[in-house]
């Protein structure tokens, strides 16, 4: 139970930034759907999907590498060498990204070329600074800077869209300005570039070690692009930008489950890197994973009716087709979070090769099913393909962890949550709940959650009252 308490404490810090950051984006949906056409919203979303594959390939997962190489007790000199190495790799990546991007643009001449380019650069640097803050233990800075950046981006979007009527270009401009402001805040508080980076501290041997660790991760992230991002590109190409715009609106509502479980996962990422050095981590990992699964399943049971309740108040009528996509979209997001959780255990043990293999298998299944289902079932076919791909990846990662560290999971204890959650997803997708049914299902889900998580909730409350007594 101490595991749950510690994770809950760290997750609460991340909730301040990560949760509220994404909630701000969700609250902006009425503005987006009123002032941006479905075609424009779909084009913006597809352009970010293309940008994601370029940054994944060229920025070498520098943040994750930095976090791993600064984990544990290391000297200040070693930390500065790691940070200097991370910046050196980033500079190289920027040059490669710039050259490749403008060569592609010279042939294709797509809309918003400059905006997409600067979105990529500022976004990549912002992510690196976030990992630097986390590597220094500055969890509150990471959370609050994320909140500041999201609030600034929302305010800029509101100004550009509602007042200046600039259309979907505003989405790019707001992102660039907000990311640049966030980078400045991170630098003011961390002094990573002005104090810790120095060309003299660049250690070629260390950079080679960082590259050796990063390359399998880069391959994994690249393959992972064929989950989700590739599907959005496929929808835009086959069904059109408008269909992808509606699919993107459905994605916004999955933010709720991503936020709730993602805060827990951010805290878990740091802890798993430290626990990976223990001699007997299997019991710790198995216990924590069981807690995580229970929380995620209960969240899903609660959120499907909750989203149906709020949906009509957040989305303009032109985007109402997104409502039928949300239950299965949230289901594959839940499966994604589970596989990421297992992947973090594997990364902590430096099993990046196995991460890549399991991701490749799941991605291949997703791509194959997407090709078969997209034209006949529309965007819902994308959701089904993703559910199948992530389910396969979950199975393969758990098999590997059982063989490598003795990881064991007792799914019998989860049956009370599994049995209602999975059929509920299918029914909600085929027959979206309407009217008062949503309130009854939400109330039933709340009662179920209180009963199913009573031990964890009681332990957390007891710890809270003891800490404040």
SEBA-723491 format. One record per residue (C-alpha): residue in three letters; x, y, z. Coordinates in steps of 0.2 Angstrom, whole numbers, padded with zeros to 4 digits, always signed. Last residue first. Example, Ala and Ser with C-alpha at 12.3 -4.5 7.8 and 13.67 -1.06 7.14 Angstrom:
2
ser+0068-0005+0036ala+0062-0022+0039
// end
This chain:
469
unk-0013+0080+0060unk-0011+0084+0042unk+0000+0069+0037unk-0011+0057+0047unk-0027+0064+0038unk-0019+0062+0020unk-0012+0044+0024unk-0029+0039+0030unk-0037+0046+0015unk-0025+0037+0003unk-0027+0020+0013unk-0046+0022+0012unk-0046+0025-0006unk-0034+0011-0010unk-0045-0001+0000unk-0062+0005-0007unk-0056+0004-0025unk-0070-0009-0030unk-0083-0002-0019unk-0081+0017-0022unk-0079+0013-0041unk-0095+0003-0041unk-0105+0017-0033unk-0098+0029-0046unk-0101+0018-0060unk-0120+0016-0055unk-0121+0035-0054unk-0113+0037-0071unk-0125+0024-0078unk-0140+0033-0071unk-0134+0050-0077unk-0131+0043-0094unk-0148+0035-0095unk-0156+0052-0092unk-0154+0058-0109unk-0145+0048-0122unk-0132+0033-0122unk-0124+0030-0139unk-0130+0014-0146unk-0116+0005-0156unk-0101+0014-0147unk-0110+0013-0130unk-0114-0005-0132unk-0096-0010-0137unk-0088+0000-0123unk-0100-0007-0110unk-0096-0025-0115unk-0078-0021-0111unk-0080-0012-0094unk-0094-0022-0086unk-0084-0039-0086unk-0067-0031-0084unk-0071-0022-0067unk-0077-0037-0057unk-0064-0048-0067unk-0050-0038-0060unk-0046-0049-0045unk-0046-0064-0057unk-0032-0055-0067unk-0018-0060-0056unk-0003-0052-0064unk+0015-0060-0062unk+0031-0052-0067unk+0045-0065-0065unk+0059-0053-0071unk+0063-0059-0089unk+0050-0073-0093unk+0035-0064-0085unk+0041-0047-0092unk+0041-0055-0110unk+0024-0062-0108unk+0017-0046-0102unk+0024-0036-0116unk+0017-0048-0129unk-0001-0048-0122unk-0001-0029-0120unk+0005-0027-0138unk-0009-0038-0144unk-0022-0028-0135unk-0014-0012-0142unk-0016-0018-0160unk-0033-0024-0158unk-0040-0008-0150unk-0031+0002-0164unk-0039-0008-0178unk-0056-0006-0169unk-0054+0013-0167unk-0048+0015-0185unk-0064+0006-0191unk-0074+0018-0182unk-0067+0032-0193unk-0076+0024-0208unk-0083+0006-0207unk-0081+0000-0225unk-0067+0012-0231unk-0057+0011-0215unk-0059-0008-0211unk-0047-0018-0221unk-0033-0005-0223unk-0035-0001-0204unk-0034-0019-0200unk-0017-0021-0208unk-0010-0005-0201unk-0016-0010-0183unk-0009-0028-0184unk+0008-0021-0190unk+0008-0008-0176unk+0005-0021-0163unk+0019-0032-0169unk+0031-0017-0171unk+0027-0011-0154unk+0031-0029-0146unk+0048-0029-0156unk+0053-0011-0151unk+0050-0014-0133unk+0059-0030-0134unk+0075-0021-0141unk+0073-0007-0128unk+0076-0019-0113unk+0085-0006-0103unk+0078-0013-0087unk+0069+0004-0084unk+0064+0004-0102unk+0055-0013-0099unk+0046-0006-0084unk+0041+0009-0094unk+0035-0002-0108unk+0023-0010-0096unk+0015+0007-0092unk+0015+0011-0110unk+0005-0004-0114unk-0008+0001-0101unk-0009+0018-0107unk-0012+0012-0125unk-0025+0000-0119unk-0034+0015-0111unk-0032+0025-0127unk-0040+0011-0136unk-0055+0011-0125unk-0056+0030-0126unk-0058+0029-0145unk-0070+0015-0143unk-0082+0026-0132unk-0078+0042-0142unk-0083+0038-0160unk-0102+0039-0158unk-0100+0057-0151unk-0089+0063-0166unk-0104+0065-0177unk-0109+0080-0167unk-0095+0090-0176unk-0107+0102-0187unk-0118+0104-0172unk-0105+0114-0162unk-0097+0104-0148unk-0095+0108-0129unk-0113+0108-0122unk-0118+0093-0133unk-0103+0082-0126unk-0106+0085-0107unk-0117+0071-0103unk-0110+0059-0116unk-0093+0062-0108unk-0099+0057-0091unk-0108+0041-0098unk-0091+0035-0105unk-0081+0043-0091unk-0086+0032-0076unk-0083+0015-0083unk-0067+0021-0091unk-0061+0028-0074unk-0065+0012-0066unk-0054+0002-0078unk-0040+0014-0077unk-0039+0014-0058unk-0040-0005-0057unk-0026-0007-0070unk-0015+0005-0061unk-0017-0004-0044unk-0013-0021-0053unk+0002-0013-0062unk+0009-0007-0045unk+0008-0024-0037unk+0016-0032-0052unk+0030-0020-0053unk+0034-0020-0034unk+0033-0039-0034unk+0045-0041-0049unk+0058-0029-0043unk+0069-0041-0034unk+0087-0035-0036unk+0083-0017-0037unk+0091-0006-0051unk+0074-0006-0060unk+0067+0003-0045unk+0075+0019-0050unk+0069+0019-0068unk+0052+0013-0062unk+0050+0028-0050unk+0053+0041-0064unk+0041+0033-0076unk+0028+0030-0062unk+0026+0048-0058unk+0023+0051-0077unk+0011+0036-0077unk+0000+0042-0063unk-0002+0059-0071unk-0006+0050-0087unk-0020+0040-0079unk-0031+0055-0075unk-0025+0065-0090unk-0027+0052-0103unk-0044+0047-0097unk-0050+0065-0099unk-0040+0068-0114unk-0051+0055-0123unk-0063+0070-0126unk-0051+0079-0137unk-0049+0063-0148unk-0067+0064-0153unk-0064+0081-0159unk-0049+0075-0169unk-0061+0062-0177unk-0072+0076-0183unk-0058+0085-0190unk-0052+0069-0198unk-0069+0067-0207unk-0067+0085-0213unk-0049+0082-0219unk-0055+0068-0231unk-0061+0050-0230unk-0046+0041-0238unk-0031+0053-0235unk-0038+0062-0219unk-0043+0045-0212unk-0026+0038-0216unk-0016+0052-0209unk-0026+0051-0193unk-0023+0032-0193unk-0004+0035-0195unk-0005+0046-0179unk-0014+0034-0169unk-0003+0019-0169unk+0009+0019-0184unk+0018+0032-0175unk+0023+0018-0163unk+0035+0012-0176unk+0044+0028-0176unk+0043+0028-0157unk+0051+0011-0156unk+0065+0015-0169unk+0069+0031-0159unk+0069+0020-0143unk+0081+0008-0151unk+0092+0023-0156unk+0091+0031-0139unk+0102+0020-0128unk+0116+0018-0141unk+0115+0037-0144unk+0116+0041-0125unk+0131+0029-0124unk+0139+0038-0139unk+0136+0055-0131unk+0145+0048-0115unk+0160+0044-0125unk+0160+0061-0134unk+0159+0070-0118unk+0152+0088-0120unk+0158+0098-0105unk+0169+0109-0115unk+0155+0114-0126unk+0146+0121-0111unk+0128+0118-0104unk+0125+0120-0086unk+0124+0138-0083unk+0116+0147-0097unk+0108+0132-0106unk+0101+0123-0090unk+0097+0139-0080unk+0083+0129-0072unk+0072+0143-0067unk+0074+0156-0081unk+0077+0142-0094unk+0060+0134-0090unk+0051+0150-0091unk+0059+0154-0108unk+0055+0137-0115unk+0037+0140-0109unk+0036+0157-0118unk+0043+0149-0134unk+0030+0135-0132unk+0016+0148-0130unk+0021+0158-0146unk+0023+0142-0157unk+0006+0134-0151unk-0004+0150-0153unk+0003+0153-0171unk-0001+0135-0176unk-0019+0135-0170unk-0021+0153-0177unk-0018+0147-0194unk-0035+0137-0193unk-0045+0153-0196unk-0039+0171-0193unk-0055+0178-0187unk-0046+0192-0178unk-0057+0193-0162unk-0064+0175-0160unk-0050+0165-0168unk-0034+0175-0165unk-0039+0181-0148unk-0047+0164-0142unk-0032+0155-0149unk-0020+0167-0139unk-0029+0164-0123unk-0029+0146-0125unk-0011+0146-0129unk-0007+0156-0114unk-0017+0145-0103unk-0008+0129-0110unk+0009+0137-0107unk+0005+0142-0090unk-0002+0125-0085unk+0013+0116-0092unk+0025+0128-0083unk+0016+0124-0067unk+0018+0105-0069unk+0036+0105-0074unk+0040+0118-0061unk+0031+0108-0048unk+0041+0092-0053unk+0058+0101-0051unk+0067+0085-0047unk+0082+0090-0057unk+0078+0076-0070unk+0060+0083-0071unk+0066+0100-0076unk+0077+0093-0089unk+0063+0083-0096unk+0052+0098-0098unk+0066+0107-0106unk+0068+0093-0119unk+0049+0094-0122unk+0049+0113-0125unk+0064+0111-0137unk+0054+0098-0148unk+0038+0109-0148unk+0048+0125-0153unk+0056+0116-0167unk+0041+0107-0174unk+0029+0121-0172unk+0042+0132-0181unk+0041+0121-0196unk+0022+0119-0196unk+0020+0138-0196unk+0032+0140-0210unk+0023+0128-0221unk+0006+0133-0217unk-0002+0125-0233unk+0008+0113-0243unk+0022+0117-0256unk+0025+0098-0260unk+0042+0099-0268unk+0051+0113-0259unk+0042+0108-0243unk+0051+0091-0243unk+0068+0100-0245unk+0063+0112-0232unk+0059+0099-0219unk+0074+0088-0222unk+0086+0103-0220unk+0078+0110-0205unk+0076+0093-0196unk+0094+0089-0199unk+0100+0105-0192unk+0088+0104-0177unk+0094+0086-0174unk+0112+0092-0172unk+0107+0106-0160unk+0097+0093-0150unk+0112+0081-0149unk+0123+0095-0142unk+0109+0100-0130unk+0108+0082-0123unk+0127+0080-0122unk+0127+0096-0112unk+0113+0090-0101unk+0123+0073-0098unk+0139+0082-0095unk+0131+0093-0082unk+0123+0079-0073unk+0140+0070-0073unk+0148+0085-0065unk+0135+0087-0052unk+0138+0069-0047unk+0125+0055-0049unk+0113+0048-0037unk+0099+0039-0047unk+0092+0044-0064unk+0102+0057-0074unk+0105+0045-0088unk+0087+0039-0089unk+0080+0057-0089unk+0092+0063-0102unk+0088+0048-0113unk+0069+0051-0111unk+0072+0070-0116unk+0083+0066-0131unk+0071+0054-0139unk+0082+0055-0155unk+0076+0072-0161unk+0077+0066-0179unk+0065+0051-0181unk+0052+0056-0168unk+0052+0074-0174unk+0049+0069-0192unk+0035+0056-0187unk+0027+0069-0176unk+0027+0082-0190unk+0016+0071-0201unk+0004+0069-0186unk+0004+0087-0183unk-0001+0091-0201unk-0015+0078-0200unk-0022+0088-0185unk-0021+0105-0193unk-0029+0098-0209unk-0043+0090-0199unk-0047+0107-0190unk-0047+0116-0206unk-0058+0103-0214unk-0070+0103-0199unk-0071+0122-0200unk-0063+0133-0186unk-0073+0146-0177unk-0087+0137-0169unk-0078+0120-0166unk-0063+0128-0160unk-0071+0140-0148unk-0083+0127-0141unk-0068+0115-0139unk-0058+0127-0129unk-0063+0118-0113unk-0055+0102-0119unk-0038+0111-0121unk-0039+0119-0104unk-0043+0101-0097unk-0026+0096-0105unk-0016+0109-0096unk-0026+0106-0080unk-0022+0088-0080unk-0004+0089-0084unk+0000+0104-0073unk-0008+0101-0056unk-0010+0083-0060unk+0009+0081-0060unk+0010+0086-0042unk-0005+0074-0037unk+0004+0060-0046unk+0019+0062-0035unk+0008+0059-0019unk-0002+0045-0027unk+0013+0036-0032unk+0020+0037-0015unk+0003+0031-0007unk+0001+0017-0019unk+0018+0010-0016unk+0015+0011+0002unk+0000+0000+0000
// end
